[in-house]
Amino acid sequence: MSGDLTVHTTWVDGEAAVTVQYTGAADWFTMSGSPAPCPSETASRDLHDAVIEAVRGPTTATVPPLPQASAEID
């Protein structure tokens, strides 16, 4: 997918689910690599930021590994 996209991250029970849609569309698509292990809601926000950067990048985006600093349980 490319273009104007919306990314949504949901954290539940130690996993972050990441979905993407064309902005304004009805259908959501699960990103490759999702759901990803994620120890806390705080860590899921860091993961969401990393996904946004990956989506903005010039190559194919997948859910990146959780940044090391966020891997600890809050």
All heavy atoms as TSV, in Angstrom:
chain	resi	resn	atom	element	x	y	z
A	1	MET	N	N	0.843	-1.168	0.000
A	1	MET	CA	C	0.000	0.000	0.000
A	1	MET	C	C	0.890	1.234	0.000
A	1	MET	O	O	1.932	1.252	0.639
A	1	MET	CB	C	-0.889	0.037	1.246
A	1	MET	CG	C	-1.877	-1.105	1.342
A	1	MET	SD	S	-2.859	-1.070	2.873
A	1	MET	CE	C	-3.993	0.243	2.491
A	2	SER	N	N	0.448	2.232	-0.675
A	2	SER	CA	C	1.143	3.509	-0.633
A	2	SER	C	C	0.115	4.612	-0.816
A	2	SER	O	O	-1.005	4.367	-1.257
A	2	SER	CB	C	2.213	3.576	-1.730
A	2	SER	OG	O	1.607	3.499	-2.999
A	3	GLY	N	N	0.492	5.799	-0.462
A	3	GLY	CA	C	-0.422	6.921	-0.549
A	3	GLY	C	C	-0.742	7.453	0.830
A	3	GLY	O	O	0.025	7.290	1.778
A	4	ASP	N	N	-1.890	8.084	0.972
A	4	ASP	CA	C	-2.324	8.661	2.243
A	4	ASP	C	C	-2.890	7.538	3.108
A	4	ASP	O	O	-3.986	7.038	2.857
A	4	ASP	CB	C	-3.372	9.743	1.981
A	4	ASP	CG	C	-3.720	10.543	3.221
A	4	ASP	OD1	O	-3.024	10.395	4.250
A	4	ASP	OD2	O	-4.690	11.311	3.164
A	5	LEU	N	N	-2.116	7.128	4.120
A	5	LEU	CA	C	-2.474	5.971	4.936
A	5	LEU	C	C	-2.714	6.369	6.387
A	5	LEU	O	O	-2.135	7.321	6.888
A	5	LEU	CB	C	-1.362	4.925	4.896
A	5	LEU	CG	C	-0.963	4.404	3.525
A	5	LEU	CD1	C	0.262	3.505	3.644
A	5	LEU	CD2	C	-2.116	3.665	2.881
A	6	THR	N	N	-3.550	5.593	7.057
A	6	THR	CA	C	-3.788	5.722	8.484
A	6	THR	C	C	-3.325	4.427	9.146
A	6	THR	O	O	-3.654	3.339	8.677
A	6	THR	CB	C	-5.286	5.953	8.774
A	6	THR	OG1	O	-5.687	7.160	8.128
A	6	THR	CG2	C	-5.555	6.060	10.259
A	7	VAL	N	N	-2.549	4.554	10.224
A	7	VAL	CA	C	-2.030	3.399	10.963
A	7	VAL	C	C	-2.691	3.385	12.332
A	7	VAL	O	O	-2.818	4.417	12.991
A	7	VAL	CB	C	-0.500	3.482	11.107
A	7	VAL	CG1	C	0.027	2.341	11.970
A	7	VAL	CG2	C	0.175	3.487	9.744
A	8	HIS	N	N	-3.126	2.198	12.763
A	8	HIS	CA	C	-3.761	2.039	14.068
A	8	HIS	C	C	-3.081	0.891	14.801
A	8	HIS	O	O	-2.914	-0.196	14.239
A	8	HIS	CB	C	-5.254	1.752	13.902
A	8	HIS	CG	C	-5.979	1.616	15.188
A	8	HIS	ND1	N	-6.294	2.693	15.983
A	8	HIS	CD2	C	-6.445	0.534	15.845
A	8	HIS	CE1	C	-6.917	2.278	17.063
A	8	HIS	NE2	N	-7.025	0.972	17.004
A	9	THR	N	N	-2.688	1.141	16.047
A	9	THR	CA	C	-2.044	0.121	16.873
A	9	THR	C	C	-2.896	-0.116	18.115
A	9	THR	O	O	-3.279	0.833	18.792
A	9	THR	CB	C	-0.630	0.565	17.279
A	9	THR	OG1	O	0.124	0.854	16.099
A	9	THR	CG2	C	0.074	-0.511	18.092
A	10	THR	N	N	-3.177	-1.393	18.397
A	10	THR	CA	C	-3.956	-1.774	19.563
A	10	THR	C	C	-3.121	-2.724	20.410
A	10	THR	O	O	-2.566	-3.693	19.890
A	10	THR	CB	C	-5.258	-2.487	19.134
A	10	THR	OG1	O	-5.967	-1.642	18.249
A	10	THR	CG2	C	-6.120	-2.804	20.331
A	11	TRP	N	N	-3.034	-2.461	21.721
A	11	TRP	CA	C	-2.285	-3.335	22.619
A	11	TRP	C	C	-3.255	-4.097	23.509
A	11	TRP	O	O	-4.120	-3.512	24.162
A	11	TRP	CB	C	-1.335	-2.521	23.487
A	11	TRP	CG	C	-0.537	-3.379	24.420
A	11	TRP	CD1	C	0.574	-4.103	24.104
A	11	TRP	CD2	C	-0.803	-3.632	25.793
A	11	TRP	NE1	N	1.019	-4.787	25.206
A	11	TRP	CE2	C	0.186	-4.518	26.255
A	11	TRP	CE3	C	-1.787	-3.217	26.673
A	11	TRP	CZ2	C	0.233	-4.972	27.573
A	11	TRP	CZ3	C	-1.750	-3.668	27.985
A	11	TRP	CH2	C	-0.736	-4.537	28.428
A	12	VAL	N	N	-3.111	-5.430	23.519
A	12	VAL	CA	C	-3.930	-6.294	24.369
A	12	VAL	C	C	-3.102	-7.505	24.775
A	12	VAL	O	O	-2.505	-8.176	23.922
A	12	VAL	CB	C	-5.210	-6.771	23.638
A	12	VAL	CG1	C	-6.007	-7.730	24.510
A	12	VAL	CG2	C	-6.073	-5.603	23.212
A	13	ASP	N	N	-3.069	-7.788	26.067
A	13	ASP	CA	C	-2.462	-9.021	26.587
A	13	ASP	C	C	-1.064	-9.302	26.045
A	13	ASP	O	O	-0.757	-10.413	25.607
A	13	ASP	CB	C	-3.367	-10.219	26.309
A	13	ASP	CG	C	-4.683	-10.139	27.046
A	13	ASP	OD1	O	-4.720	-9.534	28.141
A	13	ASP	OD2	O	-5.684	-10.677	26.536
A	14	GLY	N	N	-0.198	-8.298	26.043
A	14	GLY	CA	C	1.188	-8.521	25.661
A	14	GLY	C	C	1.457	-8.564	24.171
A	14	GLY	O	O	2.543	-8.959	23.758
A	15	GLU	N	N	0.491	-8.145	23.365
A	15	GLU	CA	C	0.690	-8.097	21.916
A	15	GLU	C	C	0.168	-6.771	21.370
A	15	GLU	O	O	-0.841	-6.248	21.838
A	15	GLU	CB	C	-0.052	-9.226	21.195
A	15	GLU	CG	C	0.575	-10.572	21.360
A	15	GLU	CD	C	-0.078	-11.599	20.452
A	15	GLU	OE1	O	-1.272	-11.477	20.150
A	15	GLU	OE2	O	0.629	-12.528	20.061
A	16	ALA	N	N	0.873	-6.270	20.367
A	16	ALA	CA	C	0.421	-5.069	19.666
A	16	ALA	C	C	-0.022	-5.487	18.272
A	16	ALA	O	O	0.740	-6.097	17.520
A	16	ALA	CB	C	1.541	-4.046	19.576
A	17	ALA	N	N	-1.264	-5.172	17.950
A	17	ALA	CA	C	-1.806	-5.434	16.613
A	17	ALA	C	C	-1.751	-4.128	15.828
A	17	ALA	O	O	-2.206	-3.087	16.308
A	17	ALA	CB	C	-3.234	-5.943	16.709
A	18	VAL	N	N	-1.177	-4.185	14.630
A	18	VAL	CA	C	-1.018	-2.992	13.810
A	18	VAL	C	C	-1.794	-3.181	12.512
A	18	VAL	O	O	-1.591	-4.166	11.795
A	18	VAL	CB	C	0.465	-2.719	13.505
A	18	VAL	CG1	C	0.617	-1.436	12.701
A	18	VAL	CG2	C	1.276	-2.646	14.796
A	19	THR	N	N	-2.687	-2.233	12.242
A	19	THR	CA	C	-3.469	-2.263	11.010
A	19	THR	C	C	-3.268	-0.951	10.262
A	19	THR	O	O	-2.868	0.063	10.845
A	19	THR	CB	C	-4.967	-2.479	11.291
A	19	THR	OG1	O	-5.424	-1.478	12.204
A	19	THR	CG2	C	-5.227	-3.865	11.882
A	20	VAL	N	N	-3.550	-0.990	8.971
A	20	VAL	CA	C	-3.373	0.182	8.115
A	20	VAL	C	C	-4.537	0.260	7.143
A	20	VAL	O	O	-5.127	-0.757	6.778
A	20	VAL	CB	C	-2.011	0.121	7.381
A	20	VAL	CG1	C	-1.919	-1.058	6.450
A	20	VAL	CG2	C	-1.698	1.417	6.672
A	21	GLN	N	N	-4.897	1.470	6.767
A	21	GLN	CA	C	-5.951	1.663	5.787
A	21	GLN	C	C	-5.619	2.891	4.947
A	21	GLN	O	O	-4.845	3.755	5.367
A	21	GLN	CB	C	-7.324	1.847	6.441
A	21	GLN	CG	C	-7.529	3.192	7.055
A	21	GLN	CD	C	-8.928	3.481	7.567
A	21	GLN	OE1	O	-9.082	4.467	8.231
A	21	GLN	NE2	N	-9.928	2.688	7.318
A	22	TYR	N	N	-6.201	2.931	3.751
A	22	TYR	CA	C	-6.162	4.175	3.007
A	22	TYR	C	C	-7.027	5.150	3.785
A	22	TYR	O	O	-8.155	4.826	4.165
A	22	TYR	CB	C	-6.697	3.986	1.586
A	22	TYR	CG	C	-5.769	3.164	0.714
A	22	TYR	CD1	C	-6.081	1.861	0.372
A	22	TYR	CD2	C	-4.577	3.711	0.252
A	22	TYR	CE1	C	-5.225	1.103	-0.420
A	22	TYR	CE2	C	-3.714	2.961	-0.525
A	22	TYR	CZ	C	-4.034	1.664	-0.867
A	22	TYR	OH	O	-3.185	0.923	-1.635
A	23	THR	N	N	-6.518	6.338	4.060
A	23	THR	CA	C	-7.243	7.307	4.858
A	23	THR	C	C	-8.633	7.546	4.281
A	23	THR	O	O	-8.788	7.809	3.101
A	23	THR	CB	C	-6.450	8.626	4.954
A	23	THR	OG1	O	-5.186	8.338	5.555
A	23	THR	CG2	C	-7.177	9.665	5.785
A	24	GLY	N	N	-9.632	7.388	5.151
A	24	GLY	CA	C	-11.014	7.597	4.761
A	24	GLY	C	C	-11.712	6.362	4.223
A	24	GLY	O	O	-12.924	6.363	4.045
A	25	ALA	N	N	-10.972	5.290	3.980
A	25	ALA	CA	C	-11.572	4.050	3.475
A	25	ALA	C	C	-12.186	3.262	4.631
A	25	ALA	O	O	-11.926	3.534	5.801
A	25	ALA	CB	C	-10.529	3.199	2.762
A	26	ALA	N	N	-12.982	2.277	4.304
A	26	ALA	CA	C	-13.628	1.455	5.326
A	26	ALA	C	C	-12.797	0.244	5.726
A	26	ALA	O	O	-12.879	-0.222	6.856
A	26	ALA	CB	C	-14.997	0.992	4.829
A	27	ASP	N	N	-11.998	-0.286	4.814
A	27	ASP	CA	C	-11.268	-1.531	5.066
A	27	ASP	C	C	-9.933	-1.285	5.754
A	27	ASP	O	O	-9.169	-0.396	5.379
A	27	ASP	CB	C	-11.004	-2.268	3.744
A	27	ASP	CG	C	-12.278	-2.724	3.067
A	27	ASP	OD1	O	-13.244	-3.044	3.787
A	27	ASP	OD2	O	-12.314	-2.736	1.825
A	28	TRP	N	N	-9.664	-2.112	6.769
A	28	TRP	CA	C	-8.380	-2.109	7.463
A	28	TRP	C	C	-7.628	-3.381	7.089
A	28	TRP	O	O	-8.228	-4.435	6.927
A	28	TRP	CB	C	-8.594	-2.079	8.975
A	28	TRP	CG	C	-9.050	-0.745	9.472
A	28	TRP	CD1	C	-10.340	-0.340	9.595
A	28	TRP	CD2	C	-8.234	0.330	9.892
A	28	TRP	NE1	N	-10.374	0.938	10.077
A	28	TRP	CE2	C	-9.089	1.383	10.274
A	28	TRP	CE3	C	-6.857	0.532	9.985
A	28	TRP	CZ2	C	-8.621	2.603	10.743
A	28	TRP	CZ3	C	-6.405	1.745	10.468
A	28	TRP	CH2	C	-7.261	2.770	10.837
A	29	PHE	N	N	-6.299	-3.289	6.991
A	29	PHE	CA	C	-5.457	-4.422	6.638
A	29	PHE	C	C	-4.405	-4.609	7.717
A	29	PHE	O	O	-3.811	-3.643	8.189
A	29	PHE	CB	C	-4.772	-4.190	5.284
A	29	PHE	CG	C	-5.753	-3.952	4.181
A	29	PHE	CD1	C	-6.129	-2.663	3.827
A	29	PHE	CD2	C	-6.328	-5.021	3.507
A	29	PHE	CE1	C	-7.047	-2.437	2.812
A	29	PHE	CE2	C	-7.249	-4.801	2.489
A	29	PHE	CZ	C	-7.610	-3.512	2.148
A	30	THR	N	N	-4.173	-5.860	8.111
A	30	THR	CA	C	-3.148	-6.175	9.101
A	30	THR	C	C	-1.783	-6.054	8.449
A	30	THR	O	O	-1.549	-6.603	7.370
A	30	THR	CB	C	-3.349	-7.602	9.640
A	30	THR	OG1	O	-4.655	-7.692	10.218
A	30	THR	CG2	C	-2.301	-7.948	10.681
A	31	MET	N	N	-0.869	-5.339	9.110
A	31	MET	CA	C	0.488	-5.195	8.579
A	31	MET	C	C	1.261	-6.496	8.755
A	31	MET	O	O	1.056	-7.220	9.735
A	31	MET	CB	C	1.237	-4.069	9.288
A	31	MET	CG	C	0.858	-2.700	8.798
A	31	MET	SD	S	1.967	-1.416	9.414
A	31	MET	CE	C	3.463	-1.760	8.497
A	32	SER	N	N	2.150	-6.750	7.828
A	32	SER	CA	C	3.044	-7.889	7.926
A	32	SER	C	C	3.851	-7.771	9.226
A	32	SER	O	O	4.370	-6.708	9.543
A	32	SER	CB	C	3.982	-7.911	6.714
A	32	SER	OG	O	4.853	-8.993	6.786
A	33	GLY	N	N	3.925	-8.848	9.982
A	33	GLY	CA	C	4.631	-8.844	11.261
A	33	GLY	C	C	3.730	-8.590	12.453
A	33	GLY	O	O	4.181	-8.607	13.596
A	34	SER	N	N	2.459	-8.361	12.204
A	34	SER	CA	C	1.493	-8.094	13.268
A	34	SER	C	C	0.597	-9.315	13.460
A	34	SER	O	O	0.259	-9.982	12.484
A	34	SER	CB	C	0.628	-6.892	12.889
A	34	SER	OG	O	-0.361	-6.653	13.854
A	35	PRO	N	N	0.217	-9.621	14.703
A	35	PRO	CA	C	0.566	-8.931	15.935
A	35	PRO	C	C	2.003	-9.217	16.344
A	35	PRO	O	O	2.578	-10.247	15.974
A	35	PRO	CB	C	-0.416	-9.493	16.953
A	35	PRO	CG	C	-0.772	-10.842	16.447
A	35	PRO	CD	C	-0.684	-10.755	14.943
A	36	ALA	N	N	2.556	-8.286	17.115
A	36	ALA	CA	C	3.940	-8.401	17.565
A	36	ALA	C	C	3.965	-8.455	19.087
A	36	ALA	O	O	3.164	-7.783	19.743
A	36	ALA	CB	C	4.742	-7.199	17.081
A	37	PRO	N	N	4.862	-9.246	19.663
A	37	PRO	CA	C	4.993	-9.258	21.114
A	37	PRO	C	C	5.318	-7.853	21.611
A	37	PRO	O	O	6.144	-7.158	21.019
A	37	PRO	CB	C	6.167	-10.206	21.376
A	37	PRO	CG	C	6.384	-10.943	20.109
A	37	PRO	CD	C	5.845	-10.098	19.008
A	38	CYS	N	N	4.651	-7.439	22.683
A	38	CYS	CA	C	4.835	-6.082	23.200
A	38	CYS	C	C	4.462	-6.102	24.683
A	38	CYS	O	O	3.310	-6.369	25.018
A	38	CYS	CB	C	3.954	-5.124	22.404
A	38	CYS	SG	S	4.251	-3.402	22.753
A	39	PRO	N	N	5.403	-5.811	25.570
A	39	PRO	CA	C	5.176	-6.029	26.994
A	39	PRO	C	C	4.254	-5.036	27.700
A	39	PRO	O	O	3.773	-5.323	28.794
A	39	PRO	CB	C	6.582	-5.955	27.587
A	39	PRO	CG	C	7.318	-5.052	26.663
A	39	PRO	CD	C	6.764	-5.366	25.301
A	40	SER	N	N	4.005	-3.861	27.106
A	40	SER	CA	C	3.194	-2.874	27.820
A	40	SER	C	C	2.513	-1.919	26.843
A	40	SER	O	O	2.904	-1.813	25.679
A	40	SER	CB	C	4.060	-2.057	28.787
A	40	SER	OG	O	4.942	-1.222	28.062
A	41	GLU	N	N	1.535	-1.206	27.358
A	41	GLU	CA	C	0.856	-0.207	26.540
A	41	GLU	C	C	1.819	0.914	26.153
A	41	GLU	O	O	1.791	1.422	25.036
A	41	GLU	CB	C	-0.347	0.350	27.288
A	41	GLU	CG	C	-1.205	1.254	26.436
A	41	GLU	CD	C	-2.497	1.651	27.120
A	41	GLU	OE1	O	-2.734	1.275	28.271
A	41	GLU	OE2	O	-3.278	2.359	26.467
A	42	THR	N	N	2.692	1.286	27.080
A	42	THR	CA	C	3.694	2.308	26.783
A	42	THR	C	C	4.598	1.856	25.647
A	42	THR	O	O	4.884	2.616	24.719
A	42	THR	CB	C	4.530	2.628	28.039
A	42	THR	OG1	O	3.655	3.111	29.055
A	42	THR	CG2	C	5.602	3.656	27.744
A	43	ALA	N	N	5.035	0.610	25.697
A	43	ALA	CA	C	5.880	0.073	24.628
A	43	ALA	C	C	5.124	0.042	23.305
A	43	ALA	O	O	5.714	0.245	22.241
A	43	ALA	CB	C	6.370	-1.325	25.000
A	44	SER	N	N	3.810	-0.171	23.354
A	44	SER	CA	C	3.038	-0.196	22.109
A	44	SER	C	C	3.012	1.183	21.453
A	44	SER	O	O	2.972	1.294	20.223
A	44	SER	CB	C	1.613	-0.708	22.345
A	44	SER	OG	O	0.815	0.251	23.012
A	45	ARG	N	N	3.068	2.245	22.242
A	45	ARG	CA	C	3.129	3.594	21.663
A	45	ARG	C	C	4.465	3.801	20.953
A	45	ARG	O	O	4.524	4.406	19.880
A	45	ARG	CB	C	2.889	4.653	22.735
A	45	ARG	CG	C	1.434	4.700	23.191
A	45	ARG	CD	C	1.150	5.898	24.069
A	45	ARG	NE	N	1.684	5.774	25.412
A	45	ARG	CZ	C	1.049	5.204	26.421
A	45	ARG	NH1	N	-0.144	4.687	26.253
A	45	ARG	NH2	N	1.605	5.151	27.616
A	46	ASP	N	N	5.550	3.303	21.548
A	46	ASP	CA	C	6.858	3.382	20.896
A	46	ASP	C	C	6.862	2.564	19.605
A	46	ASP	O	O	7.411	2.992	18.585
A	46	ASP	CB	C	7.963	2.877	21.825
A	46	ASP	CG	C	8.164	3.783	23.034
A	46	ASP	OD1	O	7.793	4.982	22.973
A	46	ASP	OD2	O	8.698	3.299	24.045
A	47	LEU	N	N	6.243	1.388	19.659
A	47	LEU	CA	C	6.150	0.546	18.471
A	47	LEU	C	C	5.341	1.261	17.389
A	47	LEU	O	O	5.723	1.257	16.211
A	47	LEU	CB	C	5.510	-0.799	18.814
A	47	LEU	CG	C	5.352	-1.760	17.644
A	47	LEU	CD1	C	6.711	-2.180	17.096
A	47	LEU	CD2	C	4.534	-2.967	18.053
A	48	HIS	N	N	4.232	1.889	17.762
A	48	HIS	CA	C	3.411	2.630	16.806
A	48	HIS	C	C	4.248	3.712	16.119
A	48	HIS	O	O	4.198	3.852	14.891
A	48	HIS	CB	C	2.204	3.260	17.514
A	48	HIS	CG	C	1.349	4.081	16.619
A	48	HIS	ND1	N	0.368	3.524	15.823
A	48	HIS	CD2	C	1.333	5.409	16.366
A	48	HIS	CE1	C	-0.219	4.490	15.124
A	48	HIS	NE2	N	0.354	5.641	15.447
A	49	ASP	N	N	5.046	4.453	16.890
A	49	ASP	CA	C	5.911	5.485	16.307
A	49	ASP	C	C	6.905	4.877	15.329
A	49	ASP	O	O	7.164	5.443	14.259
A	49	ASP	CB	C	6.644	6.255	17.402
A	49	ASP	CG	C	5.712	7.129	18.238
A	49	ASP	OD1	O	4.570	7.403	17.796
A	49	ASP	OD2	O	6.132	7.523	19.347
A	50	ALA	N	N	7.454	3.713	15.672
A	50	ALA	CA	C	8.404	3.041	14.777
A	50	ALA	C	C	7.706	2.579	13.499
A	50	ALA	O	O	8.283	2.648	12.406
A	50	ALA	CB	C	9.056	1.860	15.494
A	51	VAL	N	N	6.461	2.127	13.616
A	51	VAL	CA	C	5.692	1.723	12.431
A	51	VAL	C	C	5.448	2.929	11.535
A	51	VAL	O	O	5.602	2.842	10.311
A	51	VAL	CB	C	4.357	1.054	12.832
A	51	VAL	CG1	C	3.443	0.893	11.631
A	51	VAL	CG2	C	4.614	-0.290	13.488
A	52	ILE	N	N	5.088	4.053	12.112
A	52	ILE	CA	C	4.868	5.274	11.323
A	52	ILE	C	C	6.129	5.610	10.530
A	52	ILE	O	O	6.065	5.909	9.332
A	52	ILE	CB	C	4.462	6.463	12.225
A	52	ILE	CG1	C	3.117	6.208	12.886
A	52	ILE	CG2	C	4.466	7.774	11.444
A	52	ILE	CD1	C	1.955	6.127	11.940
A	53	GLU	N	N	7.279	5.555	11.172
A	53	GLU	CA	C	8.537	5.831	10.469
A	53	GLU	C	C	8.784	4.819	9.355
A	53	GLU	O	O	9.234	5.172	8.269
A	53	GLU	CB	C	9.708	5.858	11.443
A	53	GLU	CG	C	9.690	7.072	12.357
A	53	GLU	CD	C	9.658	8.388	11.591
A	53	GLU	OE1	O	10.454	8.578	10.644
A	53	GLU	OE2	O	8.817	9.249	11.933
A	54	ALA	N	N	8.468	3.555	9.608
A	54	ALA	CA	C	8.648	2.521	8.580
A	54	ALA	C	C	7.727	2.768	7.394
A	54	ALA	O	O	8.126	2.618	6.231
A	54	ALA	CB	C	8.395	1.140	9.178
A	55	VAL	N	N	6.491	3.160	7.662
A	55	VAL	CA	C	5.534	3.424	6.589
A	55	VAL	C	C	5.978	4.624	5.755
A	55	VAL	O	O	5.807	4.647	4.543
A	55	VAL	CB	C	4.115	3.643	7.171
A	55	VAL	CG1	C	3.162	4.208	6.144
A	55	VAL	CG2	C	3.575	2.332	7.725
A	56	ARG	N	N	6.569	5.602	6.392
A	56	ARG	CA	C	7.052	6.794	5.677
A	56	ARG	C	C	8.313	6.528	4.868
A	56	ARG	O	O	8.670	7.321	4.010
A	56	ARG	CB	C	7.328	7.920	6.667
A	56	ARG	CG	C	6.076	8.499	7.257
A	56	ARG	CD	C	6.404	9.605	8.227
A	56	ARG	NE	N	5.178	10.189	8.748
A	56	ARG	CZ	C	5.085	10.855	9.879
A	56	ARG	NH1	N	6.156	11.035	10.629
A	56	ARG	NH2	N	3.933	11.348	10.273
A	57	GLY	N	N	8.991	5.425	5.162
A	57	GLY	CA	C	10.258	5.109	4.503
A	57	GLY	C	C	10.081	4.734	3.046
A	57	GLY	O	O	8.977	4.516	2.559
A	58	PRO	N	N	11.211	4.628	2.333
A	58	PRO	CA	C	11.181	4.377	0.893
A	58	PRO	C	C	11.002	2.910	0.499
A	58	PRO	O	O	10.870	2.608	-0.676
A	58	PRO	CB	C	12.549	4.885	0.441
A	58	PRO	CG	C	13.436	4.645	1.624
A	58	PRO	CD	C	12.558	4.887	2.828
A	59	THR	N	N	11.006	1.994	1.480
A	59	THR	CA	C	10.919	0.571	1.153
A	59	THR	C	C	9.651	-0.040	1.734
A	59	THR	O	O	8.896	0.621	2.433
A	59	THR	CB	C	12.147	-0.191	1.688
A	59	THR	OG1	O	12.165	-0.074	3.104
A	59	THR	CG2	C	13.441	0.362	1.107
A	60	THR	N	N	9.469	-1.315	1.499
A	60	THR	CA	C	8.318	-2.035	2.042
A	60	THR	C	C	8.357	-1.994	3.567
A	60	THR	O	O	9.383	-2.268	4.172
A	60	THR	CB	C	8.336	-3.496	1.562
A	60	THR	OG1	O	8.334	-3.496	0.146
A	60	THR	CG2	C	7.148	-4.260	2.080
A	61	ALA	N	N	7.233	-1.671	4.168
A	61	ALA	CA	C	7.171	-1.559	5.623
A	61	ALA	C	C	6.570	-2.811	6.227
A	61	ALA	O	O	5.581	-3.340	5.738
A	61	ALA	CB	C	6.338	-0.340	6.021
A	62	THR	N	N	7.181	-3.280	7.300
A	62	THR	CA	C	6.633	-4.323	8.145
A	62	THR	C	C	6.722	-3.809	9.572
A	62	THR	O	O	7.400	-2.819	9.842
A	62	THR	CB	C	7.408	-5.654	8.017
A	62	THR	OG1	O	8.758	-5.425	8.412
A	62	THR	CG2	C	7.366	-6.185	6.600
A	63	VAL	N	N	6.060	-4.466	10.486
A	63	VAL	CA	C	6.143	-4.067	11.881
A	63	VAL	C	C	7.582	-4.303	12.335
A	63	VAL	O	O	8.080	-5.429	12.280
A	63	VAL	CB	C	5.151	-4.860	12.747
A	63	VAL	CG1	C	5.329	-4.514	14.213
A	63	VAL	CG2	C	3.724	-4.585	12.296
A	64	PRO	N	N	8.282	-3.244	12.750
A	64	PRO	CA	C	9.682	-3.395	13.154
A	64	PRO	C	C	9.796	-4.015	14.539
A	64	PRO	O	O	8.824	-4.019	15.304
A	64	PRO	CB	C	10.193	-1.948	13.157
A	64	PRO	CG	C	8.988	-1.125	13.424
A	64	PRO	CD	C	7.821	-1.865	12.814
A	65	PRO	N	N	10.984	-4.526	14.878
A	65	PRO	CA	C	11.179	-5.039	16.234
A	65	PRO	C	C	10.976	-3.920	17.247
A	65	PRO	O	O	11.235	-2.751	16.953
A	65	PRO	CB	C	12.623	-5.519	16.252
A	65	PRO	CG	C	13.101	-5.474	14.855
A	65	PRO	CD	C	12.171	-4.617	14.069
A	66	LEU	N	N	10.532	-4.270	18.425
A	66	LEU	CA	C	10.327	-3.307	19.490
A	66	LEU	C	C	11.670	-2.695	19.878
A	66	LEU	O	O	12.643	-3.425	20.079
A	66	LEU	CB	C	9.700	-3.999	20.697
A	66	LEU	CG	C	9.275	-3.148	21.860
A	66	LEU	CD1	C	8.168	-2.179	21.417
A	66	LEU	CD2	C	8.769	-4.022	22.982
A	67	PRO	N	N	11.751	-1.348	19.969
A	67	PRO	CA	C	13.016	-0.723	20.404
A	67	PRO	C	C	13.443	-1.289	21.759
A	67	PRO	O	O	12.614	-1.501	22.621
A	67	PRO	CB	C	12.657	0.760	20.518
A	67	PRO	CG	C	11.471	0.935	19.624
A	67	PRO	CD	C	10.719	-0.370	19.705
A	68	GLN	N	N	14.728	-1.512	21.940
A	68	GLN	CA	C	15.265	-2.159	23.134
A	68	GLN	C	C	14.854	-1.450	24.422
A	68	GLN	O	O	14.506	-2.090	25.394
A	68	GLN	CB	C	16.785	-2.255	23.057
A	68	GLN	CG	C	17.406	-3.130	24.119
A	68	GLN	CD	C	17.011	-4.595	23.994
A	68	GLN	OE1	O	16.399	-5.029	23.040
A	68	GLN	NE2	N	17.369	-5.375	24.976
A	69	ALA	N	N	14.858	-0.122	24.431
A	69	ALA	CA	C	14.530	0.622	25.648
A	69	ALA	C	C	13.089	0.379	26.086
A	69	ALA	O	O	12.764	0.467	27.260
A	69	ALA	CB	C	14.739	2.110	25.426
A	70	SER	N	N	12.196	0.033	25.152
A	70	SER	CA	C	10.799	-0.174	25.493
A	70	SER	C	C	10.480	-1.631	25.791
A	70	SER	O	O	9.343	-1.953	26.076
A	70	SER	CB	C	9.921	0.292	24.332
A	70	SER	OG	O	10.087	1.658	24.136
A	71	ALA	N	N	11.441	-2.499	25.694
A	71	ALA	CA	C	11.189	-3.921	25.860
A	71	ALA	C	C	10.923	-4.297	27.321
A	71	ALA	O	O	10.397	-5.358	27.589
A	71	ALA	CB	C	12.364	-4.731	25.317
A	72	GLU	N	N	11.259	-3.425	28.248
A	72	GLU	CA	C	11.012	-3.729	29.659
A	72	GLU	C	C	9.558	-3.426	30.001
A	72	GLU	O	O	8.971	-2.491	29.499
A	72	GLU	CB	C	11.945	-2.897	30.518
A	72	GLU	CG	C	13.413	-3.215	30.270
A	72	GLU	CD	C	14.323	-2.303	31.067
A	72	GLU	OE1	O	13.869	-1.701	32.063
A	72	GLU	OE2	O	15.496	-2.216	30.702
A	73	ILE	N	N	9.004	-4.200	30.895
A	73	ILE	CA	C	7.619	-3.996	31.331
A	73	ILE	C	C	7.563	-2.795	32.253
A	73	ILE	O	O	8.358	-2.677	33.192
A	73	ILE	CB	C	7.082	-5.256	32.034
A	73	ILE	CG1	C	7.032	-6.412	31.048
A	73	ILE	CG2	C	5.710	-4.993	32.651
A	73	ILE	CD1	C	6.597	-7.722	31.626
A	74	ASP	N	N	6.625	-1.881	31.966
A	74	ASP	CA	C	6.469	-0.676	32.799
A	74	ASP	C	C	5.689	-0.979	34.043
A	74	ASP	O	O	4.802	-1.734	34.101
A	74	ASP	CB	C	5.727	0.411	32.004
A	74	ASP	CG	C	6.563	0.912	30.848
A	74	ASP	OD1	O	7.796	0.889	30.960
A	74	ASP	OD2	O	5.957	1.319	29.835
